């Protein structure tokens, strides 16, 4: 996925397993959209299918792998933090 997305030549694209995050600022929405289209073209050119219903475009913040990403940085998403505190410690190796 990293190699495929690097073909788009869009700087700052991050791949987390099958999640792709394309950085940008909403003020420069035309550049954001151009970068997004370049990454989508690279993915589809490699034969991958994109589920557009799962995509978020021009979002000021997103949750990826339990982390909330935003312009100023990232933090553990609240809904995952609540679940984390409710987890019980495993009692055996089978529960790991």
Secondary structure, 3 states (H helix, E strand, C coil): CHHHHHCCCCCCCEEECCEEECCCCHHHHHHHHHHHHHHHHHHHHCCCCCCHHHCCCCCCEEEECCEEEECCEEEECHHHHHHHHHCCCCCCHHHC
